Amino acid sequence: MWYNGLLDLSVMQLILVALGLTHITIISVTLYLHRHSAHNSLDLHPVLAHFFRFWLWLTTAQNTKQWTAIHRKHHAKCETEEDPHSPVVLGIRKVLLEGAELYDEAGTPETLERYGQRTPEDWVENNVYSRYKLLGIQLMAVIDLLLFGVHGIWIWAVQMMWIPVWAAGVVNGIGHFMGYRNFECSDNARNISPWGILIGGEELHNNHHTYPNSSKLSRRWYEVDIGWGYIRLFQFFRLANPKGFKPIAHYVPGKQEVDVETVQAITNSRFDIMRQYRKRVMEPVLRQQKAVMDEEIRPRYRSLKRLLSREVTLIKPKEKEHLEIALESNAVLRQIYEKSNELQELWRRRGLKPQEKLHALIEWCREAEASGIRYLEDFAAHLRAYSLRPSP
């Protein structure tokens, strides 16, 4: 019948088509806008890049320069008053419900000028996509009505709400509000789920904020970045070239000498090194010390486990007070906490020369090995074995 459109699909087929269309939009955002345009962690063949740009014009009316500039500003000003969409500053409710509006407000000429460099400035961008932003989604509405009849109305509506809800709301909101953290980066970014399927891999938000220039968002063996799967597929057909996904640090079994390459390796992989410190030193020592903790401290064992490895700038005043009380009552915990901070000084302090960093790391390892804490001694030996990844 005419009201079912040219394709005359069943209800189940219509649902699958709607999900398929929105999935293409999600992949366009994560591969083209995010990894390719905003972070330059992925090179795309011009034909594929333009397909994504055209599809986003049809389904989101999103301008490449605006999206790129706002996202770069988000990373540069994360969790501050200048962050375009931080739930830490604005509240989770506002970011969830008004994510798209926040994007529109943030797209000022000043932001576009400062953060919108190296984005398309060709004829079609200036004379079609940017000049007639709403024409794309209007054209999409006509196409949906022709293909799906009256059902095209709800399919079009789903397409229009998909990115504002999932990307602008969920990723920018929940991704900085709740979830798990593999790495203690300097902002509150969290992995929403280890299976990055619904939002193209963007669920792995803590991983991304830790390594923003990596085209691969998964970091643990159990994590799935479906966007990475598409990148590998496009790479097979020579349509994509991923960058920044290989670790710089290289573990050399048996290496016992700390050298400049050791310093460079652990500095470039500092977040992963500190994650290992948490797993190899802090957690086993904390379990060991639990039996001798004061009665006042023991009930706060779970929060103490988190605070010991928490990024210092993210610890709240009340939490800092509890942490200090625990460290004052346990010399071993204080020692491993201080050694953690000393190790991080290698990359936090600006202006240190390579030889000064080398001397500091050698001294750190020497003191750790003389600490009398077995886990700390083992970790120092573990650090000595790092070097830079050999050239292919």
C-alpha positions in Angstrom: 0.0 0.0 0.0 1.1 3.6 -0.7 1.2 4.5 3.0 3.8 1.8 3.6 6.3 3.5 1.3 8.3 2.2 -1.6 9.9 -0.6 0.4 6.6 -1.8 2.2 8.5 -3.4 5.1 7.2 -5.3 8.1 7.3 -3.8 11.6 10.3 -5.9 12.5 12.1 -4.9 9.3 11.4 -1.3 10.0 12.8 -1.5 13.5 16.0 -3.2 12.1 16.3 -0.5 9.5 15.9 2.3 12.1 18.6 0.7 14.2 20.9 0.2 11.2 20.5 3.9 10.1 21.2 5.2 13.6 24.2 2.8 13.9 25.7 4.4 10.7 25.3 7.8 12.4 27.1 6.6 15.5 30.0 5.2 13.5 30.2 8.4 11.6 30.5 10.4 14.8 33.1 8.2 16.5 35.2 7.6 13.4 34.9 10.8 11.5 34.1 13.6 13.9 35.9 12.2 17.0 38.9 10.1 16.1 39.6 11.6 12.7 38.7 15.3 12.9 39.0 16.2 16.6 42.0 14.1 17.6 43.7 13.3 14.3 44.3 9.7 15.6 42.8 8.2 12.4 43.4 9.0 8.7 40.5 8.3 6.4 40.3 8.0 2.7 38.8 11.2 1.2 35.9 9.3 -0.2 35.0 7.6 3.1 35.5 10.9 5.1 33.1 12.7 2.7 30.6 9.9 3.0 30.6 10.3 6.8 30.4 14.1 6.5 27.4 13.9 4.0 25.6 11.3 6.3 26.0 13.5 9.3 24.6 16.5 7.4 21.5 14.3 6.6 21.0 12.9 10.1 22.3 15.5 12.6 22.8 18.9 10.8 26.1 18.8 12.6 28.9 21.0 11.4 32.4 19.4 11.4 34.2 22.5 12.6 31.7 23.3 15.4 31.7 19.7 16.7 35.5 19.5 16.5 36.1 22.8 18.2 33.7 22.1 21.1 35.2 18.7 21.7 38.8 20.0 21.7 37.8 22.7 24.1 36.2 20.0 26.3 39.5 18.3 26.6 41.5 21.5 27.1 39.2 22.8 29.8 37.8 19.6 31.2 35.9 19.8 34.5 36.3 23.6 34.7 33.9 26.5 34.3 35.0 26.7 30.7 34.1 23.1 29.9 31.2 23.2 27.5 29.4 20.2 29.0 30.8 19.0 32.4 28.3 17.3 34.7 30.8 18.0 37.5 30.3 21.7 37.0 26.8 21.9 35.5 25.1 18.9 37.1 24.2 15.5 35.6 20.6 16.4 35.0 21.4 19.5 32.8 23.9 17.6 30.7 21.6 14.6 30.2 18.6 16.6 29.3 20.1 19.6 27.5 23.2 18.1 25.9 22.4 19.4 22.4 21.6 22.8 23.7 24.9 23.0 25.5 26.6 22.2 22.2 24.8 25.1 20.4 25.6 27.5 23.2 29.3 26.5 23.1 29.7 27.1 19.4 30.8 30.7 19.7 33.0 32.4 17.0 35.8 32.6 19.6 35.7 28.8 20.2 35.5 28.0 16.5 38.5 30.3 15.8 40.7 28.9 18.5 39.8 25.2 18.5 38.4 24.6 15.0 41.6 24.4 13.0 42.3 21.8 10.3 38.7 21.2 9.5 37.1 21.1 6.0 36.9 24.5 4.3 36.0 23.3 0.8 33.3 24.5 -1.5 30.7 22.0 -0.5 31.3 22.7 3.2 31.0 26.4 2.8 28.2 26.5 0.3 26.1 23.5 1.2 26.7 21.8 4.6 27.3 25.0 6.6 25.1 27.4 4.6 22.1 25.1 4.6 22.5 23.1 7.8 18.8 22.2 8.1 18.4 21.2 4.5 20.1 17.9 5.2 17.7 16.7 7.9 14.7 18.0 5.8 16.0 15.9 2.9 16.3 12.9 5.2 12.7 13.3 6.2 11.6 13.3 2.6 13.7 10.1 1.9 12.2 8.4 5.0 8.7 9.2 4.0 9.2 8.0 0.4 10.9 4.7 1.5 8.8 3.9 4.6 5.6 5.7 4.2 3.9 6.9 7.4 6.5 4.9 9.4 9.1 7.3 8.0 7.9 9.8 10.6 9.0 7.9 13.6 12.1 6.6 11.9 13.1 10.1 11.2 12.3 11.2 14.7 14.5 8.4 16.1 17.3 9.4 13.8 17.1 13.0 15.0 17.1 12.2 18.7 19.8 9.5 18.6 22.9 11.6 18.8 21.5 14.2 21.2 20.5 11.4 23.6 23.4 9.0 23.3 26.4 11.2 22.4 25.6 14.6 23.8 23.7 13.3 26.9 25.0 9.8 27.8 28.7 10.1 26.8 29.2 13.7 28.0 27.0 13.2 31.1 27.2 9.7 32.4 30.8 9.4 31.0 31.9 12.0 33.6 29.6 10.9 36.4 29.5 7.2 36.9 31.2 4.0 35.8 34.7 2.4 36.3 38.1 3.9 35.8 41.1 2.0 34.4 43.3 5.0 34.8 43.6 7.9 37.1 43.6 10.7 34.5 43.3 14.3 35.8 39.5 14.6 35.1 36.5 12.6 36.2 36.1 10.6 32.9 34.7 7.1 33.4 34.1 4.0 31.3 30.4 3.6 31.1 30.6 0.0 30.0 33.4 -2.4 29.0 31.5 -3.3 25.9 31.5 -0.3 23.5 28.8 -1.4 21.1 25.8 0.9 21.4 27.8 4.1 21.1 30.5 2.9 18.8 33.1 2.4 21.5 32.6 5.8 23.1 31.4 4.0 26.3 35.2 3.6 27.1 35.4 7.3 28.0 38.1 7.0 30.8 40.3 5.2 28.3 39.8 7.9 25.8 40.6 10.8 28.2 43.7 9.0 29.3 45.0 8.4 25.8 43.1 10.9 23.6 45.4 10.5 20.6 44.8 6.8 20.3 42.5 5.6 17.6 41.7 2.5 19.7 39.6 3.1 22.8 39.7 -0.4 24.4 42.6 -1.1 26.8 41.8 -4.2 28.8 41.4 -7.7 27.2 37.7 -7.8 28.1 36.8 -4.4 26.6 35.2 -4.2 23.2 35.5 -1.1 21.0 33.3 -1.8 18.0 34.6 1.4 16.4 38.1 -0.2 16.3 36.5 -3.2 14.5 35.3 -0.9 11.8 38.7 0.8 11.6 40.4 -2.5 11.0 37.8 -3.4 8.4 38.4 -0.1 6.6 42.1 -0.5 7.0 41.9 -3.9 5.2 40.4 -2.1 2.2 43.0 0.8 2.5 40.3 3.3 3.5 41.7 4.0 7.0 45.1 4.3 8.7 44.9 4.2 12.6 47.5 6.1 14.6 48.6 6.2 18.2 47.2 2.8 19.3 50.6 1.0 19.9 52.1 1.4 23.3 55.5 3.2 23.4 56.7 1.4 26.5 58.2 -2.0 25.9 58.9 -4.5 28.7 62.3 -6.3 28.3 62.5 -9.4 30.6 65.9 -9.5 32.3 66.8 -5.8 31.9 68.1 -4.5 35.2 69.7 -1.2 34.3 67.7 2.1 34.5 68.6 4.3 31.5 67.1 7.3 29.7 64.9 5.0 27.6 63.4 3.6 30.8 62.5 7.1 31.9 61.0 8.0 28.5 59.0 4.7 28.4 57.4 5.0 31.8 56.7 8.7 31.3 54.9 8.1 28.1 53.0 5.1 29.7 52.6 6.8 33.1 48.9 6.1 33.5 49.4 2.4 32.8 52.4 2.4 35.1 50.4 3.9 38.0 47.6 1.4 37.3 50.2 -1.4 37.7 51.5 0.3 40.9 48.0 0.1 42.3 47.6 -3.5 41.4 51.1 -4.7 42.3 51.8 -2.5 45.4 48.9 -0.7 46.9 46.2 -3.3 46.8 48.3 -6.2 48.2 49.9 -4.0 50.9 46.5 -2.7 51.9 45.1 -6.3 52.2 48.1 -7.2 54.3 47.7 -4.2 56.6 43.9 -4.6 57.0 44.5 -7.0 60.0 46.5 -4.4 61.9 44.4 -1.3 61.1 42.9 0.7 64.0 39.3 -0.1 64.7 38.4 3.5 63.6 40.1 3.0 60.2 39.0 -0.5 59.3 35.3 0.3 58.4 36.6 2.8 55.8 38.8 0.1 54.1 36.9 0.2 50.8 37.1 4.0 50.4 40.7 3.9 51.5 41.5 1.4 48.7 40.1 3.9 46.2 41.6 7.1 47.7 45.2 5.7 47.8 45.3 5.6 44.0 42.9 8.5 43.3 44.2 11.4 41.3 45.2 14.0 43.9 43.3 16.9 42.3 40.0 14.9 42.4 40.1 14.1 46.1 37.5 16.0 48.0 38.4 17.9 51.2 36.5 15.4 53.4 38.1 12.4 51.7 41.5 14.0 52.1 40.9 14.3 55.8 40.0 10.6 56.1 43.0 9.7 54.0 45.4 11.7 56.2 44.0 10.0 59.4 44.6 6.6 57.9 48.1 7.4 56.7 49.0 8.9 60.1 48.1 5.7 61.8 49.9 3.3 59.5 53.5 3.9 58.5 53.6 1.3 55.8 50.6 2.8 53.9 52.1 6.2 54.2 55.4 4.9 52.7 53.8 3.4 49.7 51.6 6.4 49.2 54.6 8.8 49.4 56.5 6.6 46.9 53.5 6.8 44.5 53.6 10.6 44.7 57.4 10.6 44.3 57.2 8.5 41.1 54.6 10.8 39.6 56.8 13.8 40.2 58.9 12.5 37.3 56.3 13.6 34.8 54.5 16.3 36.9 57.5 18.5 37.4 58.2 20.8 34.4 61.7 21.7 33.2 63.5 18.6 34.5 66.3 17.5 32.1 66.6 13.9 30.9 69.6 13.3 33.1 67.8 14.7 36.2 64.8 12.5 35.6 67.2 9.5 35.2 68.9 10.3 38.4 65.5 10.7 40.2 64.3 7.3 38.9 67.5 5.5 39.9 67.2 7.0 43.4 63.5 6.0 43.5 64.3 2.4 42.6 67.1 2.3 45.2 64.9 3.6 48.0 62.1 1.3 47.0 64.4 -1.8 47.0 65.7 -0.8 50.4 62.2 -0.2 51.9 61.7 -3.6 53.3 58.3 -3.8 51.6 58.4 -6.8 49.3 55.8 -5.5 46.9 57.6 -2.2 46.5 60.9 -4.0 46.0 59.4 -6.1 43.3 57.8 -3.1 41.5 61.2 -1.3 41.4 62.7 -4.4 39.7 59.7 -4.4 37.3 60.3 -0.7 36.4 64.0 -1.3 35.6 62.9 -3.7 32.7 61.1 -1.0 30.7 62.5 0.5 27.5 61.2 2.1 24.3 59.4 -0.1 21.8 61.9 -1.1 19.0 61.3 0.4 15.6 59.6 -2.1 13.2 
